[in-house]
Amino acid sequence: MSTPLTYNTELAEAGNSKPVKGAMLKQTTLRAGNEIVVYEESCPADKYLFWGFGYRNKQAGNASHIYAQLKASGNGSADAGDAIKGDLIAVVTDSEGRDVLHRYNIGDLETLADAAADPRTERPIMPALAPIAREDQRIQLRIVADEESDGAEIDPSASSARIYHGKLN
């Protein structure tokens, strides 16, 4: 059973932030109701990884403003350029990427897509979340597709996203 990732003030100014961009996502086919991995990174032996970055207070100045506008490739059930619909989830897993240790529901993709058009400081924020990923663990982004995106394939080159994670030395 996984535990939730929660805001951690000690991580808020720790490490360096790194965005997950649309082009970094896997070109993979989604299945309604199933968690499909669309991004993953293994934690190296000399580092720690954590989801989010900065504070949860937008006025603090150090906040990671996020959005995700994901598009279909045209392969599969959706036409090229169709919006991918579902929920975006951040997880920390074991070394094989199978067992979820910790999870955080970032939000629904329609809301995150709408945020792309907002001024940066008006977008949702994803603050530093703990527990962190340690050696041989992985961080992953997963999508649980809605019925209307069942069978759609993600097109990383047509997608635009900024979902942040931090890296500690």
C-alpha angles and dihedrals in degrees: 000000000000125000124221124263107236137191113276120195093197091060093045094093099021126111129346128304123236124186125223102220129198093254089057093062123103118255095235139147118251127221121203113250094010126104107238120190111235099168134018139170128186118226111242121227094253099044144058125218129204136177120249127011137231130001132331091229111089091206092059089079095222101085131128107234108202141197137163123198104178122187135196121244097219091248110112126014100330131072120246110278096019113142116255110233128200140072128311116217131187116210142176112216142182121270093279095049092238109099113061110219099176133009142188126189103224093188146263117316095232091061092043090050091051089053090064089074094048123093108269095252091052094056122102115272129226107201126200109295131200151241096062128220114253134195113321094008123112138220116216141180113216133187126211101199124217118236092263091059095045108132094011118137119221116239106210093189092056095041126090124200146150113194111158134217131175132232125207125196 
